[in-house]
Structure formats: structure tokens, C-alpha cells
Amino acid sequence: MHLELALLEAQGFVLTHHRNPGLGSGVGRNTNNIPYLAHNSSLLDQTARDVRPKHHVLRTWSLPSSVPGTFLRVRHRRLFAREVCRTLQLAGLHQLPTGNGNSSRRHIYLRRPLSPSSSLNSSYRRACFSSSSVFHSPKSPIDLAQTANMKLLYPTSLAIDTRSIEGFPLTLHPYDVKSPIPDDLVDAEILVTWTNSASNLSDAQSRMKNLRYIQSLAAGPNDVLNAGFDPKKITICTGSGLHDHTVAEHALGMLLNAARRFYEMRDYQLQGKWPAHLGGPQPDRPKDRFTTLRDAKVTIWGYGNIAKTLAPVLLQLGATVRGIARTPGVRAPGVQIYSDDNLEEILKDTDALVMILPGDESTKHAINAKTLAMLPKHAVIVNVGRGTSIDEDALVEALEKGRLGGAQLDVFQTEPLPDNDRLFKVPNLVVSPHAAGGRPQGAEELIVGNLRRFLAGQELRNAL
């Protein structure tokens, strides 16, 4: 069922255009149990006029007197849409983006603000506005008439395509994530964060009294929560999902580096020596060493979105993949997940352990002297989760005494590592400068999708 919905933020009313005439017409509910009004309903009086030759048509639907207001749909190609929408907004119309962002054609709905006290016929009001049992929402929808002065602050630390965010009934403002929030922006209601300094977030927490929604583009909320923002008072969403591919790719590279020992080859190269022991004839898949992903037993501790992205690649390369998480079961792509109760059993049979745990008290020093002793001596550890999940002192001791095959770390308890830190000199340990993520993919899509939900009073994606 293909429905393109435009939320008319008046107490849950939804206007929808659908391409399938078999879906019927009139007032009804969509798959999310939200009331809608179909275009081919008799309530709508359709008129059309061409705005530009070829492909560009502006259609206007005027509702009868019982349903006041004017609604417009622009069927367009992308560049033309921006021109039309800016022109219409000058005329006092609000744009409600909708449609498939990857399509060359999209529909944009606009409407003049409706007065909450507008007179509506009783049957229409009962169907669309009055019944709380019809419109289920965790929060009250925001009246578009009240959002004309709403501000969204976006960070200059990331190249965001602001054109994809245009059209909402609010204004967009860039800000420096390393400096205090400018005085003329402290009244903003929405804050997008990415690589903000602790001082910047602390300043925002103390001065932005109108803030209602924070959209972090980081995988976790640690920096926002550490600044003192309370998720019970402000809607806080993470960037979970924006880093799946980049972190999974980095973890794969670290696994291959550990197996093929590229780091050791580089060390010999810098010394002007030939690493003969790493070349020539080699044993095929020895049981006492981690030299290949084929037939290797890889355990992923912390099985979320990143793990679901990494696991299929490991399986394709011939590895046996298992996961450890709070809830056991089978997860995509058919990986068996074990609980902490099976930790010792799983770690004893692990060639490579990939850590993707979040950073909180429950995961602090999950890798410690006790858990390190469970691993085989040839096992390697890859950490692309949080540095606090590993007791670095215990790890260093295990590596220096040869009780662990190696470690590849992208995250640390202290970042950046101080110059001449002992971790730089530990044998078989590779230091990666928190480089696995750092490039959120699909940030605009997440921002736009959550803005729609926020303005509609719906549950937001990745909300705490």
C-alpha cells in the first residue's frame, strides 16, 4: 500500500494522496491508526492549472465551507519544487514535505494555517479531530500556527544538506559546536548536535530554556547526558544507525589486520627488513593461531545495528559468528545470540572477540582480568564500542605476558591518548584514533523524519 502522507498538524488531522484508486476515498485510518482524508473524497473540490510547461503541475484543492483552509499539492522535479515552495511560503503557506527523497518526482503539500476554533461539520470532526481513540500519540501535535518562529540549530561540524530540511514551519540556523551558543539563538526549540565540545553542551544546557528536542548524530547519548540534559524533560534522540556501515567496515579491517598482521609487516618495513616469517609457505588455518577469517569463531559482544551490518560480511568470508547480548535468541542474519550466563562457555571457544558495547555502568570493564582469562591465548580483541568496556591495565598485562594473541582498539578510557602513553608500546596492540565512525551517513533523512514525527507529536526514532 503506497500512501504519501502530509500531516496537517491540527489535532491529528492527516491529508493523504494515494495512487491506488482501489483504496477507496473519504475519511478513514492509515496503517498507523491515524485518521486521513483521501484526495478522491467528495469533500474535495479539485481544480488544476499548469505552472510550467512539461511535468510541473500545481493542483489546488479547496475544501467546502465546513472545512476551512486551502491545501496545495506540488508534483514536481526537485529543483523546481524549491522555487515553487519558496514562492508559496511568501504567500503565507506552510510546506509539509513528503514522498520518497530518492525519487526524481515528489509531492509537497502546503496549507494555510487553520484556526483551532474553525467550524467543522459534526461527522467530520468526530472522524478526524475529536476522538482520542482514533489518534494515538505520546504527545499533543504541535499547531503549525505556533511554529512560525520555532528555531532549529544545526552544527557546522558536519556538511549537512540544509535544502533537504527546508520547508518545515521553522527557521534553520548554523552554530559553532566549540563555542557558546549565540545570544540570539538561545531561545531555539530544537538542537542538532555532532562533535560538540563539553563546554558548548554545558552552555546550551544552562541557557537554552526553550529547548524541547535534541537530535544527536552520535551513536550514543553520552555527551548530551553528561552535559546535564534530562531526557524526562527534553526529547533526546541518538544517531543510532548513522554509523553502522562505517564502524562495521572499520571492525572488519581490524580483524583482517589482526589475522594477516599487516601492522607487523609495516614495522619491518620501517626498519628496512624483510618479514620472512610472515611470507612464503604458511600452515592453513592452524588451531593455535588466528590467521584467517575462514572457519574462525568470531564472537560479537553487543549485538545491535552495527553487528547486524558486520555479521553478513564475516559469514560471507567463512567465519562462524555468534553474539552476546542481554536477550538471547536468533537475530539477523540468523546469528545465535547468547546471554551473559553463557559468557565463559562462549569466550573459551573464541578466536576473535569484537566489542561493540555501549558506554554505561553495566558495561564498565566488561573485559577484565577474569574475562581475559577465559579467552584462548591466541585470541584477539577488537573494540569499536566504548573504551570504558575494557580494563586497560588488565589488557596490557595479558598482552605483555603473552596470555592474549593481540588487540585492536579504536576507543579508549582517555581520549586522545597522552603522548608516550604505554599503550603505544604494548606488543601486538594496534591503536586506532577513534576513527571507526566520525562520518554519519543519512543524517538528513534522520533529521527530517524525526522533525515530522516531532511536529506531529509522534514517537521519534532513537528516542531515549
Secondary structure by P-SEA (a helix, b strand, c coil): cccccccccccbbbbbbbcccccccccccccccbbbbbccccccbbbbbbcccccbbbbbbbbccccbbbbbbbbccaaaaaaaaaaaaaabbbbbbbccccccbbbbbbbccccccccccaaaaaaccccccccccccccccccccccbbbbbbccccccccccccccbbbbbbbcccccccccccccbbbbccccaaaaaaaaaccccccbbbbccccaaaaaaaccccccccccccccccaaaaaaaaaaaaaaaaaaaaaaaaaaaacccccccccccccccccccccccccbbbbccccaaaaaaaaaaaaaccccccccccccccccbbbbbcccaaaaaaaaccbbbbbccccccccccccaaaaaaccccbbbbbcccccccaaaaaaaaaaaccccbbbbcccccccccccccccccccbbbbcccccccccaaaaaaaaaaaaaaacccccccc
